[in-house]
C-alpha cells in the first residue's frame, strides 16, 4: 500500500511538470481541444471587458474635442426667421378718435461669420486637443494592461485553488488511513487511546481545510467569470513563462520609453504647454468678418425690404477685470502640476518595475526551495510511516510528518502560481502586457479609425457623418449582444 502511494505521488509530480512544460501561451489556439489555456482567458477578457468599452468611449469623446477645436477655424453660418406682430395706438385730436394700428411682418436672414485672426490661438487649441487625445490613448492602453493582468490572476487562481482542493482531498484520504491504522493498533494494544484521538483530530482538521479550499475555488471561478466573461471550463494548466528582462536597469529603461502612464503624462504636459500659449493669445487682438443677407415682408401690405451687409470687426481687450491674466496664470499652474505628475509617474513606474522584478526573482528562488522541501518531506514521511509500522515511531510522529508534507506541497503550488503571476506582472510594469504585443487572436481596437472620421469636424450632411452614423450603429449592435 505504501509503495502504491509513493508511485501515485511520483506520477502526479511527473504529470504536473509535464503539463507545466508543455502548456504555453499559444496565442490563437488552445493547447488541447477541450481545455482553455491562458491565451483563451486573455481573449475573453479583452473581448468582454466593460471597463475597456468605457475607456474607449472616453477616448472617442476626447477625439470629438479635436473636432470641436477645428470647427472654431471654420465659417459659422446661421439661418434665422422672425415673425413680428406689433400694435400701436395714438391719441386723436379734439375732433378725431384715437387711432390704432396692427402690423405683422416676417424677417428671414442668413448670416456668416469667419474668424480671420486671433494670433493663432485657435490653432494652438487644436494642437492641445490632439495632445489630449494621445494622452487618453495611452490611458486606454494602461486600462487594457490592468484587464489582462487581472485575467492572468483569475486563470492562475483557479489552477492554484484546484490543486489545493486536490491536495486537501488526498490529505483527508491519507489521514483516514492513518486513523484506521491507529484504531487497528489500539485494538491489539500497540498504541493508546490518545493516539487514536490525535488521528481523529487531524482528520477533522483536514476536512475543515478541504471545505475552505472548495470555497476558495468557488470564489476563484466567480472571479474568472467576472473577468473573462464566461464560466471556466477545463483549464490547460500552467502557462509558459514570458521572457523576462535580464536586469532591473534594463526593465526600467524599457518602461521609461514605453510605459503608457509615462507616455500619457508626457502628452498631458505638452497639452498644458500649448494651452498656456493659447491663453496668452486671448490678450491680443482678433479680427472677424461677417456677412448678413435678409428679407422682411409685411402681412398687411405689399411692402417689403431686402438688405445685405458685411462687417469687419477688430477687437482688442483692454480691461476685463483681470480675468484674462488670471486665466493665463491658472493654466500655467495646471502645467506645473502636470510636470510634477510626470515626475511622480516616472518614479512610481521605476519602483513598480523594481518591485515586480524582485518579486519574480523571489518566486523563482522560493519554487526551487519548495521543490527540495517537498522531496525531503516525502522521504521523511515515507520513512517515519514505515518505522511506525515497526513500532519505532508514534502516531504523532506520523501525523506531524504528513502535515509537513502537506505544507510543503501547498507551498510549492503557491510558489508556482506566484512565479507565473509575477512574470506577467513584470510585463505589465514595463508596458508590454497588451493584446497587440502578446499577439492575441482578437480584433485589436484601432483608436485611429474613429479619430480619422471626426478630426476634420465633418458636417452632419457629409459623407463622413454618414460613415460615423454607421460606426455608432455597429457599436450599438455589438453592445446589445449578451
Buried (B, 14 or more C-beta within 10 A) or exposed (E): EEEEBBEEBEEBBEEBEEBBEEBBBBBEEEBBEEBBBBBBBBBBBBBBBEBBBEBBEBBBEBBBBBBEBBBBBEEEEEEEEEEEEEEEEEEEEEEEEEEEEEEEBBBBBBBBBBBEBBBEBBBBBBBBBBBBBBBBBBBBBBBBBBBBBBBBBBBBBBBBBBBBBBBBBBBBEBBBBBBEBBBEBBEEEBBBEEBBEBBBEBBEBBBEBBEEBBEBBEEBBEBBBEBBBEEBEEBBBBBBBBEBBEEBEBBBBBBBEBBBBBBBBBBBBBBBBBBBBBBBBBBBEBBBBBBBBBBBBBEEEEEEEEEEEEEEEEEEEEEEEEEBBEBBEEBBEBBEEBBEBBEEBBEEBBEBBBBBBEBBBBBBEBBEBBBEBBEEBBEBBBEBBEBBEEEEBBBBBBBBBBBBBBEBBBBBBBBBBBBBBBBBBBBBBBBBBBBEBBEBBBEEBEBEEBBEBBBBBBEEEEEBBEEBEEBEEEBEEEEEEE
